[in-house]
Amino acid sequence: MDGQQRKNIRPGLRVSVVQKNDQRTGALTEGIVDQILTNSAFHPHGIKVRLTSGQVGRVKAIVPFG
């Protein structure tokens, strides 16, 4: 699924995000969405979320359960 569309993101979803300080390296952090921070329906760099761990980043991928 697409991390650029707000409609695809919801609290409780497992996602991979890139944090602000990792943008140059592209290092991903995996976690569970706690809160959606982007108000617009689309963002070209990914929807910004806060994870349950407190980390903030832009969604690059939605991790399938399984």
For each residue, the residues with C-beta under 8 A, 3 or more apart:
1: 5 8 62
2: 5 8 62
3: 8 9 15 46 47 58 59 60 61 62
4: 42 43 44 45 46 47 59
5: 1 2 8 9 41 42 47
6: 9 36 38 40 41 42 43 47
7: 41
8: 1 2 3 5 62
9: 3 5 6 13 15 33 36 47 49 59 62
10: 13 33 36
11: 33 34 35 36
12: 32 33
13: 9 10 32 33 62
14: 30 31 32 33 62 63 65
15: 3 9 30 31 32 33 49 51 59 60 61 62 63
16: 28 29 30 59 60 61 62 63
17: 28 29 30 31 46 49 51 55 56 57 58 59 60
18: 22 23 26 27 28 29 46 57 58 60
19: 22 23 27 29 55 56 57
20: 23 56 57
21:
22: 18 19 25 26 27 28 29 57
23: 18 19 20 26
24:
25: 22
26: 18 22 23
27: 18 19 22
28: 16 17 18 22 60 61
29: 16 17 18 19 22 51 55 57
30: 14 15 16 17 63
31: 14 15 17 51 52 53 55
32: 12 13 14 15 51 52
33: 9 10 11 12 13 14 15 36 49 50 51 52 59
34: 11 49 50 51 52
35: 11 49 50
36: 6 9 10 11 33 47 48 49
37: 47 48 49 50 56
38: 6 43 47 48 49
39:
40: 6 43
41: 5 6 7
42: 4 5 6
43: 4 6 38 40 46 47 48 58
44: 4
45: 4 58
46: 3 4 17 18 43 58 59 60
47: 3 4 5 6 9 36 37 38 43 58 59
48: 36 37 38 43 56 57 58 59
49: 9 15 17 33 34 35 36 37 38 56 57 58 59
50: 33 34 35 37 54 55 56
51: 15 17 29 31 32 33 34 54 55 56 57
52: 31 32 33 34
53: 31
54: 50 51
55: 17 19 29 31 50 51
56: 17 19 20 37 48 49 50 51
57: 17 18 19 20 22 29 48 49 51
58: 3 17 18 43 45 46 47 48 49
59: 3 4 9 15 16 17 33 46 47 48 49 62
60: 3 15 16 17 18 28 46
61: 3 15 16 28
62: 1 2 3 8 9 13 14 15 16 59
63: 14 15 16 30
64:
65: 14
66:
